[in-house]
Amino acid sequence: MKTLNTLVTVLALVAAAAAPAAAQYAAPKMNQSPSGAAGAAVGEKYHIQVSGDLWKPTVHGVIASSQFGLAGTEISFEDDLKFEPVRFKEVAFELRVTKRNKFYAQYTPITYTSAPNTTLGRSIVFNGQTYAVNVPIEATYDWKVWRLGYEIDVVSMSRGFVGLMFEAKMTDFGASIISPAVDEPQFTRAKGPLPALGLIARAYPLPNLSLTGQITGIKVPDISPDYQGSYADWNVYGTYNINNFIGVQGGWRRLTTNVVIKKDSGNTEFKGIWFGAVVRY
């Protein structure tokens, strides 16, 4: 809750900064050139935007898979499977149909593999199979997220905006454990969609530099114990626009997902600094 309150405060500050930033620079027209005369903030004149990021978040997660009447153990990524932070790639696409209306898509694939010569420090049950203490294992976890959404900027100024986000998020996660102590590799996979609502705010403290904060998330109502889910995505970042077509980015992101689908569950948290680039047309 403390982190959420902090990020909400950041969003409020970014939104508040948009007003003085707008007053500091002459209000532009969208069809004017940014050179010399007043124009839209550098990086805000585009119809299509594509970005790519490199992210090496800290890893924290717990998975469980029940089968054959055996309750699955809550298996820790760090303590049991010895997963270590890995650098991942992420890609996003945005279509700006009008100044205030945008459609966006984002794909985030994450894969973890246990460290070499990993042995279990305790006995666990996974997918109906029991793995004894000190048994060697090879474990993998892959987590893929697709985000499709729509953004409407309810406040739009020459040097910033505040918008609402409406999106659908498809989470697909799978885990496997291979061990000589068990005849066959054991694996589980689950996926499900989650809707989400969010808030985004951007301000330009400098003509070529923007600061952006966004929060999206949802919690599925507890209608059935077999289908539960929630997620939250906090992202605060800066973009330096070399010109209207190219920019570099960097920020901090925290992404949490909790999913229960019948006999499988996953509870993950990824957070850390990321860097990327953006291309616009």
Secondary structure, DSSP 8 states (H G I E B T S, - for coil): -HHHHHHHHHHHHHHHHHHHHHHHS----TTS-SSSS--S-TT---SEEEEEEEE--EEEEEEEE-BTTB----EETTTTS------EEEEEEEEESSSSEEEEEEEEEEEEE--TT-B-SS-EEETTEEE-TT-B-EEEEEEEEEEEEEEEEEEEETTEEEEEEEEEEEEEEEEEEE-TTSSS-EEEEEEEEEEEEEEEEEEEEETTEEEEEEEEEEE---SBTTEEEEEEEEEEEEEEESSSSEEEEEEEEEEEEEEEETTEEEEEEEEEEEEEEEEE-
